[in-house]
Amino acid sequence: MSVPSFPPSGVTVFPRRCLLVLVLTLVVAVGTRALAQGGGPAILVPMDNLQTDHCRAYGLVYRLLEKSTPNIYWLLNYRGGSFLLPDDEAILDGARRAEVAVERLSAEEVGAILALITEENMDVVPLEMAPRIGLYLPSVNSHDVVAGVLRYAGIPYKTIYDDGIVRGGLSDFDWIHIHHKDFTGQGHKEVGGDDDRELARSLGFAKTWVMKQRVAQTLREFVEGGGFVFAMCSAAETVDIALAAQGIDIVPSRFDGDAADPQANQKLNYANTFAFTDFTVMTSALSDYSDIDVPGAGRGTTFSLFDFSAQVDPIPCLLNQNHVRTLPGFDGETTSFRRSLVKKSAVILAENSDGVSVRYLMGYLGKGFFSFYGGHTPGRTVEDYRREAPGFRLILNNVLFPSAKVKKRKT
């Protein structure tokens, strides 16, 4: 598909996200036409409260994309962001085995859905490829919240760590997840915690924080080139700290043998960060990294998803697909993000009930995209994948998002 040099009528184009908004808007238009011309029966994967396993529904869709199955659609704002699949006995059998609820629709019922979508704040996005997923972990055996939900959903992934990133390994992926990691090089402010000193030395870095700053910068370049980074918990806060502190020692002597630069905060370059600005790094604090985190906005609080126009703002709309709009908060090393420190260029997707912090945001950088989600995990058991599905769905929305791009894979 060729991209015209002008936006379609009625499409709002925003600074720094022109290409992505235009491309996805064209994809939506094509999806609506293709669905209208299909004229046949289909399988609906409902994503409202009638779905028996929301997380595994994403896995069902992903595995079909792996097989290059055509005619897979994401119905934005229709019954919680449902999926429409080809009418095929093998797909029905796969859904039964995964215990995913599906509904078989006649051609007339599909037409009725399309008519409703064209009249309401809804739209159709075709999903065309299975994104290559990478998790920032030392090995496939490392524990990670997103690794757990991906395994539960049946979505495959590979791991990549500092050595692979420094050596150019990000080109093997479309989507990278970073979670409970410390990109400041302080091992979560615990001596011996996440000790990567030997790895840093083997890669030619004198200190761990120098290596972590290089890795953070490489992740930024990955996004600028068209990649997708999804960050949660401490990774979301510390990757921006590392980007702002390029070449600056913000690490106290107990971690690297010499004192942090006393002028570190005056030297920070906020133009280099993904999402945050004007924050203060706490070089002498025993646990806090900066004033980005709002630790009180966790367990016992709630956060609410913003509603976006499916036709004008399809990207944030897609990322916020859910069967509930208000979700329970959860704790983490970085629980939430102080609203006053979020860049104006970022799009806030969900705000907390405390009035001062946000839980979920996204942004556009170069040809790519990033998304930050506060807190460690919505749940900790297999049962939580069903009971706390709304919180996990925000993760899985991000996993499928690159499927909607009409772009060649990076070489």
C-alpha positions in Angstrom: 0.0 0.0 0.0 1.4 3.4 -0.9 1.0 6.3 1.6 -0.3 9.5 0.1 1.4 12.8 0.9 -1.8 14.2 2.5 -4.0 13.0 5.3 -7.4 11.5 4.4 -10.3 13.9 5.0 -11.3 14.2 8.6 -8.0 12.7 10.0 -6.2 14.8 12.6 -2.4 14.6 12.3 -0.3 15.4 15.3 3.4 16.5 15.6 5.9 13.7 15.8 3.3 11.0 15.1 2.2 11.9 11.6 3.4 8.7 9.9 2.0 6.3 12.4 -1.3 8.0 12.7 -1.7 8.2 8.9 -0.6 4.6 8.3 -2.9 3.1 10.9 -5.8 5.3 9.8 -5.3 3.9 6.3 -5.2 0.4 7.7 -8.5 1.0 9.5 -10.1 2.3 6.3 -8.8 -0.8 4.4 -10.1 -3.1 7.2 -13.6 -1.6 7.0 -13.7 -2.1 3.2 -12.3 -5.6 3.4 -14.8 -6.6 6.0 -17.7 -5.1 4.0 -16.6 -6.9 0.9 -16.1 -10.3 2.7 -19.8 -11.0 2.7 -19.4 -14.3 4.5 -19.7 -15.9 8.0 -17.0 -15.4 10.6 -16.0 -16.2 14.1 -16.3 -13.5 16.8 -14.0 -13.6 19.8 -15.9 -11.4 22.3 -13.8 -9.4 24.6 -16.5 -8.2 27.0 -17.6 -9.9 30.2 -18.8 -12.9 28.2 -15.2 -13.9 27.4 -14.0 -16.8 29.6 -10.3 -16.2 29.2 -9.3 -12.7 27.9 -5.5 -13.4 28.0 -5.7 -16.6 26.0 -7.9 -14.9 23.4 -4.8 -12.8 22.5 -2.8 -16.0 22.2 -5.4 -17.5 19.9 -5.1 -14.4 17.6 -1.3 -14.3 17.8 -0.9 -17.9 16.7 -3.2 -17.3 13.7 -1.0 -14.4 12.7 2.1 -16.6 13.0 0.5 -18.8 10.4 -0.2 -15.8 8.1 -4.0 -16.4 8.4 -5.8 -13.7 6.4 -8.9 -11.8 7.4 -8.2 -11.2 11.1 -9.7 -8.0 12.4 -9.6 -6.1 15.7 -13.0 -4.4 16.3 -12.1 -1.2 18.2 -14.6 -0.3 20.9 -16.9 -3.1 19.9 -17.7 -5.3 22.9 -14.5 -4.5 24.7 -12.3 -4.7 21.6 -13.4 -8.0 20.2 -11.6 -9.9 17.4 -13.2 -11.2 14.1 -11.7 -14.3 12.6 -12.3 -16.5 9.5 -15.0 -19.1 9.8 -12.9 -22.2 10.1 -13.3 -25.5 12.0 -9.6 -25.6 13.0 -9.9 -22.1 14.6 -13.0 -23.2 16.5 -11.1 -26.3 17.7 -8.2 -24.1 18.8 -10.5 -21.8 20.7 -12.1 -24.8 22.5 -8.7 -26.2 23.5 -7.7 -22.8 24.9 -11.0 -22.4 26.7 -11.6 -19.1 24.8 -15.2 -18.1 24.2 -16.2 -17.6 20.6 -19.4 -16.9 18.7 -20.1 -18.2 15.1 -21.7 -15.5 13.0 -23.7 -15.6 9.8 -23.0 -13.2 7.0 -26.0 -11.2 8.0 -24.7 -10.9 11.6 -21.3 -9.7 10.3 -23.0 -7.1 8.2 -25.0 -5.9 11.2 -21.8 -5.5 13.2 -20.2 -3.5 10.4 -23.3 -1.3 10.1 -23.1 -0.6 13.9 -19.3 0.2 13.7 -19.8 2.7 10.9 -22.4 4.6 13.0 -20.7 4.5 16.4 -17.3 5.4 18.0 -15.9 2.1 16.7 -13.6 1.0 13.8 -12.0 -2.0 12.2 -8.2 -2.7 12.3 -6.8 -5.7 10.2 -4.0 -7.5 11.9 -1.4 -8.7 9.4 1.7 -10.2 11.0 2.9 -11.7 14.3 5.4 -9.3 15.8 8.8 -10.6 16.8 8.8 -10.3 20.6 11.9 -9.7 22.8 12.0 -9.6 26.6 14.9 -7.8 28.3 16.1 -10.7 30.4 19.4 -12.4 31.0 18.0 -15.8 30.0 14.8 -17.6 29.0 14.7 -19.0 32.6 14.6 -15.6 34.2 11.4 -14.6 36.0 9.4 -11.8 34.5 5.7 -10.8 34.8 5.3 -10.3 31.1 7.0 -13.6 30.3 4.5 -15.3 32.6 1.4 -13.9 31.0 2.9 -14.6 27.5 3.5 -18.2 28.4 -0.1 -18.4 29.8 -1.5 -16.9 26.6 0.6 -19.1 24.4 2.6 -16.3 22.8 6.2 -17.1 22.0 9.1 -14.7 22.8 12.9 -14.6 22.8 15.1 -12.9 25.4 17.8 -10.3 24.9 20.1 -8.6 27.4 22.8 -6.0 27.6 25.3 -8.0 25.6 22.9 -8.7 22.8 21.7 -5.1 22.7 25.2 -3.6 22.5 26.1 -6.0 19.7 23.1 -5.0 17.6 20.6 -7.7 18.4 17.6 -5.4 18.6 17.3 -5.7 14.8 15.9 -9.2 15.3 12.8 -7.8 17.0 9.7 -5.6 16.4 8.7 -5.2 20.1 10.9 -5.1 23.2 9.7 -5.3 26.8 11.6 -4.0 29.7 10.3 -4.5 33.2 11.7 -4.7 36.8 15.2 -3.6 35.8 17.4 -0.7 36.9 19.0 1.2 34.0 20.9 3.5 36.4 23.5 0.8 37.2 22.7 0.6 40.9 21.2 -2.9 41.0 17.9 -1.6 42.4 20.0 0.4 44.9 21.0 -2.9 46.5 24.7 -3.8 46.7 24.8 -7.1 44.8 21.3 -6.8 43.4 21.2 -7.4 39.6 25.0 -7.4 39.7 26.1 -6.9 36.1 29.6 -5.7 36.8 31.3 -8.7 35.2 29.1 -8.5 32.1 30.0 -4.8 31.8 33.7 -5.5 32.1 33.4 -8.3 29.5 31.9 -5.8 27.0 34.6 -3.2 27.7 32.8 -0.9 30.0 34.6 0.4 33.0 31.4 0.6 35.1 28.0 -0.9 35.0 26.2 2.5 34.8 28.2 3.3 31.6 26.9 0.1 30.0 23.3 0.7 31.1 23.4 4.2 29.7 24.6 2.7 26.4 21.8 0.2 26.5 19.2 2.8 27.2 20.5 5.0 24.3 20.4 1.9 22.0 16.8 1.3 23.0 16.0 4.9 22.1 17.6 4.5 18.7 15.6 1.2 18.2 12.4 3.2 18.7 13.5 6.1 16.5 14.2 3.5 13.7 10.6 2.1 13.9 10.7 -0.3 16.9 8.3 -0.6 19.8 9.4 -0.5 23.5 7.0 -1.3 26.3 8.2 -0.6 29.8 6.8 -1.4 33.2 7.8 -0.8 36.9 11.3 0.5 37.6 12.4 0.1 33.9 10.0 2.9 32.8 11.5 5.3 35.3 15.1 4.4 35.2 15.4 4.1 31.4 14.5 7.8 31.2 16.9 8.7 34.0 19.7 6.9 32.1 18.8 8.7 28.9 18.9 12.1 30.6 22.1 11.3 32.4 24.2 10.2 29.3 27.8 10.5 30.3 27.0 11.7 33.9 27.8 9.7 37.0 24.7 9.6 39.2 25.8 6.5 41.1 27.0 6.8 44.7 30.3 5.3 45.8 28.9 2.2 47.4 28.1 0.9 44.0 31.0 2.0 41.8 33.8 3.2 44.2 33.5 6.9 43.6 31.0 9.6 44.4 28.2 10.7 42.1 28.7 14.0 40.2 27.5 16.7 42.7 26.2 18.7 39.7 24.4 15.8 38.1 20.9 17.3 38.2 22.0 20.5 36.6 23.5 18.5 33.7 20.6 16.3 32.9 19.4 16.5 29.3 15.6 15.9 29.3 15.5 16.3 25.5 17.0 12.8 25.3 14.2 11.0 27.3 11.1 9.2 26.2 8.4 10.4 28.5 9.6 12.5 31.4 11.1 16.0 31.9 12.3 18.3 34.7 12.7 15.4 37.2 15.2 15.3 40.0 17.5 12.3 40.4 17.9 11.2 44.0 21.6 10.3 44.1 21.8 9.9 47.8 18.4 8.2 48.5 18.5 4.6 49.7 15.6 3.4 47.6 14.1 6.1 45.4 15.5 6.8 42.0 13.8 10.2 41.3 10.7 12.1 41.9 9.0 10.6 38.9 7.5 7.8 41.0 4.4 8.3 43.2 4.5 5.2 45.4 1.2 5.9 47.2 -0.8 5.3 44.0 -0.8 1.6 44.2 -2.8 -1.1 46.1 -6.1 0.2 47.4 -6.4 2.9 44.7 -7.9 2.8 41.2 -7.0 4.1 37.8 -9.3 5.0 34.9 -8.7 4.5 31.2 -9.3 7.5 28.9 -11.7 7.1 26.0 -10.4 7.9 22.5 -12.0 8.3 19.1 -11.5 5.0 17.2 -11.5 6.9 13.9 -9.5 10.0 14.8 -7.1 8.6 17.4 -6.9 4.9 16.6 -3.5 4.2 18.3 -4.3 5.2 21.9 -7.8 3.8 21.3 -6.3 0.4 20.4 -4.0 0.4 23.4 -6.9 1.1 25.8 -9.2 -1.7 24.6 -10.7 -3.3 27.6 -13.9 -4.7 29.1 -13.8 -2.3 32.1 -12.8 1.4 32.3 -11.7 1.6 35.9 -9.1 -0.9 37.2 -7.6 -1.6 40.7 -4.2 -0.1 41.3 -1.2 -2.3 42.1 2.2 -1.6 43.6 5.7 -1.7 42.1 9.2 -0.4 42.6 7.9 2.4 40.4 4.2 2.4 41.0 3.0 5.4 39.0 4.2 8.5 37.2 4.0 12.1 38.5 1.7 13.9 36.0 3.6 17.2 36.3 6.8 15.5 35.0 5.2 13.9 31.9 6.2 15.6 28.6 3.5 17.4 26.7 4.3 15.2 23.7 3.3 12.1 25.5 -0.3 10.8 25.5 -1.7 9.9 28.9 -3.8 6.8 28.6 -4.9 6.3 32.2 -4.9 8.4 35.3 -4.9 7.4 39.0 -7.5 8.3 41.5 -5.0 10.3 43.6 -5.2 13.3 41.3 -1.5 13.7 40.9 -0.2 10.7 39.1 -0.8 8.7 35.9 -0.6 4.9 35.4 -0.2 4.4 31.7 1.1 6.6 28.8 2.4 6.3 25.3 4.4 8.4 22.9 5.8 8.6 19.4 9.6 8.9 18.7 10.9 9.0 15.1 9.3 6.1 13.2 8.5 4.2 16.4 6.5 4.1 19.5 6.9 3.6 23.3 4.4 2.8 26.1 5.0 3.0 29.9 2.8 1.2 32.5 3.3 1.8 36.2 3.4 -0.9 38.8 4.9 -4.4 38.9 2.0 -6.8 38.1 -1.8 -6.9 38.3 -1.5 -10.4 39.8 0.8 -13.1 40.8 -1.0 -16.4 40.3 -2.3 -18.3 37.3 -5.9 -17.6 38.6 -5.0 -13.9 38.4 -4.7 -14.1 34.6 -8.5 -14.5 34.6 -9.5 -12.6 37.7 -7.3 -9.6 37.0 -7.6 -9.8 33.2 -8.3 -6.0 32.7 -4.8 -5.1 34.1 -3.1 -7.8 31.9 -5.0 -6.8 28.8 -3.2 -3.5 28.7 0.1 -5.5 28.4 -1.4 -7.7 25.7 -2.8 -4.8 23.7 0.8 -3.6 23.4 1.9 -7.0 22.3 -0.5 -7.1 19.4 -0.2 -3.4 18.4 2.7 -3.9 15.9 0.5 -6.4 14.0 -1.5 -3.4 12.8 1.4 -1.7 11.0 1.6 -1.6 7.3 5.4 -1.5 7.3 8.1 -4.0 6.2 10.0 -5.7 9.0 13.4 -4.1 9.8 16.3 -5.8 8.2 
